[in-house]
Amino acid sequence: MEVPEYDLPEEAIAQVPVEPRDAARLLVALGPGPELQHARVSDLPGFLREGDVLVVNTSRVVPARLRLRKETGGAAEVLLLEPRPRPPGTWEALVRPGRRLSPGTVLYAEGQPVLEIGERLPEGARLVRALVDDLSAFGTLALPPYIRTPLADAARYQTVYADRAGSVAAPTAGLHLTTQVLDECAGRGVTVAHVDLAVGMGTFRPIKDTRLEGHTMHAERYSVPTSTWDACREADRVVAVGTTTVRALESVAATGALEGKTQLYIRPGHHFSVVDVLMTNFHLPKSSLLVMLEAFAGPRWRELYEVALSHGYRFLSFGDAMLVARADG
């Protein structure tokens, strides 16, 4: 099966988040027919109903990009990917210039030793060891490479409910939600529940293989509280905010484990056991996120993207969103 793609004009890529958060546009496709609605995220409560469970990913983005220097003064950059449980203080990371940073190299910030470069890992990653208590104090948020405008407020790359630190990239569909929107959902009898899935940079990497079957998903840590899982099992509809939330919930359905690491690759042919409705941003061509959307919404995703582009919707991390029902729902 071929990797899904489309023509994404440069001008459609949002460079800054809209203000306020819930002013982002929302393309709604909930019915079985071709009817679409153009709304705002602030209108989300009106599309939900009593008995729904709205599930969000509460993972917090860490300042993962560290610009450091070697003892000789040469510049180096480290992008933290994921902490290792053992030994404490070690991370998987991408480093530049990789060939010039041999194991044992110590990197500094303002003369202070910050981390030590370790062994080489698969897929170009490296092991690094922290030499300070808090690496994040030396880091900045790692915005996706297609965002070239500096972010005025770092809080805009966090959801309002961000909790446990661990993500390198934001669960971007949730960036649109406000406390008021969530309160209005609850006021309509909607249960608001949460999962935690640490979003890695691999989520946004294009699929390089020409066939879907040739791609291997990166592993991500996830945790689904028992209360969330119970609520989903009893729900009239499960509405997932973001593809990361889908991945966490469907991983539990596939494995029976409420926490762990998942490499679940959701592509056409996947049987969705939990999620009925998806709120998600508009994704990069040839990405695993777009593959998941095709699996969820079927070939109709092309029509939805064409409508969004023709109506001036903003795409990718700081762009607008869509609310779509599962194709076989």
N, C-alpha and C positions, 0 to 999 in steps of 0.2 A: 504494500500500500504506500502511495506517495505521501511525502510530508506536505501538510497544508501550507499554502503561502498566498499572498496577495500583494498588490502594489500599495505601499505605504508612503504617501508624499511627506517630504521633510516638514512641510508647514503644518501637518496634522499632529506632529509630536508635541505634546504639551511640555513647555520648559519650566513653568511655575505652577504651583497649585492654585486653584480658584479659591476666592474668599467670598463668603465664609465656606467652610468645608462642604456643608450640605447644599450649596448652590450648584454643585456639579450636576450636569445633565444626566438623565437616566432614560435609556431606551428600554421600553418594557415590552416583552413578548411572552405573555403568560397563557394566552388562549391557544386552542388547537388550530385556529384559522390564521389567515395572513395579517390580521389586524395588529398594528403596532401603536404604541402610545409614546409620546415624547413628554417626559416629566423631569422633575428634579429629585435629587436624593432626599430632599426635605419632604417629598411626597411619599416616600417609601411606606410609612405606616398605613396609608390608604390602600396599598396593594396587598397587605397582609391581613390575616383574619384570626379570630380566636381559635386556639388549638394549634397554631403554627409554632414551631421552635426556630428561632433565629440564632444561628451559631456563628461566633466570631473567633478569630485567632488573636490571642492576647500577647503573642510574643513581642518582645521589645527589641528594637534595632540597637546594636552596639556600635560605638565609633570604631570601625574595623580597619580603617586605612591609616597606617602609621608612616609618616615621612621621617626617616632617620638618616644617620650618617655612620660610615665606617670610622674606625680609629684614624685612618689616613685622611679623613675629611670627605671622601667620596659619598655621593648621595645614594640612598637605597630606599626602597618602598616595600612595605609588608602589608598584605591584605589578609587579615585573620579570617579564616573560614569556619572553623569549629573547634571548640575546646576538647581536649582529650581527657578522659577521666583519670588516667594514670600515665606518667607521674603528674602530680598537681602542677599547674602552671604551664602546661604544654598545650600547643595549638597546632592544628593543621593550617597552613597558610600558603599564599602565593607570594613569591619574593622577586624583586627586580633590582639589579640585574642578576638573574639566577645563577648564571655560569661563573660570575665573579664573587659569589658569596658561598664559599666552601664551608662545610661543617666546622663548627667551632668559632666562626666569625661572630664577634660581638658588635651590635649596633647601638648607637648613642643618640641622645637628644640633649642638646645644650650641655654636652660633656658628661652626662649621666648615662651609665650603661643601662639599656632598657631591655634588650632581649638577645638571645644567642641563637644563631642559625644551626639547625640540626640536620638530620639525614634526609635524603630524597625519598619522596613517596610517589605512588602511582599517579598518573595523569598530571605530572608537572608540579604537584604540590610539595611542600617541605614541612618538616617538623620544626617548630621554633619553641624556645623555652623562655618564659618571662623571667626577668631579673629584677622586676619591681612588683609591688603588691597589686597594682591596678594598671594594666596596659591601656585601658580605655582613656585614662587621663592624658595619654600622649596621642590619641587618635582622633580622627574626624569621621563623619558618616561617609560611607562609600556609595555615593549616588550612581545610578546606572550611567554608562558611558554616553548614552544618547541625550542626557541632560547636561547642557553646557552652560546654563545660567546658574550662578551661585545661589544657593538657598538662603534667603534672608533670615529665616527662623527655623532652626534645626528641629523644633517641635513639630513642624509640618510634615516631617518624614517619620512621625510616630503616630499611631492611633491614639485616640483619647483614652482608651482602656489598656494601653500597653502595660505589661506587668513583668514577666520573667525575661531577663535579658538573654539573648542567644542568637538572634537573627542578624545576618549580614545585610539583607535587603528587607524592605518593608512588605508586609502583607497588604498590597496597595489598595484593594477594594475597600478595606476598612478605613482608609484615610479620609473617606467622605463622611463617615458617621460622626454624629455629635451626641452629647449626652441627652439633648432635647429629643432628637429623633429616636434614640433608644427608649427614653421614657415614654414617648408617645406610642411606640410599639407595645411596650408592656401595658400601657393603659388600655389597649385594644384586646388584651387577653393573650398576647404573644409572649411566650417564654423566651427570654434572652439567655443563652448559654454560651459556654466558651470551651475552646480547645487551646492547646499550645503546640505549635509546630515551628521549629527553628528554620527560617527561610535561608537557604544558601544561595550563593551567586550562580550556581549551576542551574537553578530554576530558570534563569533568564538567558542562558546560553542557547544560541541557535543549534538545531539538530543538523549535524554535518553529514550524516549518512543520507543517501538519496531515498532510502526506504525506512519506514517507521520501525520495522522490526530490527534494524541494525543499531538502534539507539539504546543506551543503557542509562537509566536514571541514577543520579547521585543520591546518596542516603541522607535522610534528614531525621533529626530527633523529634518525636511527637509524644504528647500526653493528652489523653481524653479522660476527664473526671467521670467517675461512676454516675454522678448526678446528670451530667450532660448525656451520657450514653442512654441512661434510663429515659430521659426526656425525649430523646430522638426515637426510641423504640415505641413510645406512646403517642407521638405527635401525629396530627392530621397531615401536616406537611413539614418537612425539614428544609429550611431556607439557609443555605450556606453563603456566608460572606467571604468570597475569595476562593481561588483554586486550592490554596494551602489548607483551608478548612475542609474542602472536599477530600483532599488527599488523606488528612488525618482520620476523618470519619470512615472513609472507605477502607482504610488500612485496618481499622479495628474490625470491620465486617469481614475482611479477607483473612485475618490472622487470629482473631479472638483476643488479641493482646491490647490492653488499654494504654500501654506505653511501650516505647522502644524506638527502634530506628526503622524507617521504611524506605524502600526503593520501588514502591508501587508505581508502575507506569500505566497510567490510564489513557488508553487509546481506543479508537473505534472497535466495537465488539465487547468492551467492558460492560459487565452487568452492574448497574448502580443499585446497591442494596439499601442506601440510607438517604441520599440527597435527592430532593424533588425539584427544588428551585435554586438557581445560582445567581448571585449578584457578583459581577466581576468587571474588571476594567477591559479595555481593548488591547490585545496582546501583539507582541512582535510576530512577524511572519516566521515560519519554520521553527517555532518554539514549542516546547513540551506543553506549555500553557494553552496554546492554540490547538494542539492535538487533543488535550482534555476537553476543550470546548466543543470540538467536532464530535467527540465521543458522546458528550452530554446533549448537545442540541441537534446533532445530525447535520446534514449538508446545508440546513437552513442558515448556519452561521455565516455563509457567504452573503446571503441576502441582507442579513442584519448589519454586517460590516459595510456593505455597499450603501445602505441607507444612512448609516452613521457618517460615513465619509461625505456623502452628498449633502448632508444636513449640517456639516461643520462641527461634528463632535470632535473632542480632543482625545488623542490616543496615548497609550502607555502609562507609566507609573503615576504621573500627575494629571492624567486625562480624566475623561468622563467614564461612565459605567453603564452596564446593561443589566436587566433583570429578566432572566430567561427560564422557562420551564423545561424540564427534561423531555426529550423527544418522545420517549415511550411512556411518559407519565399519564 
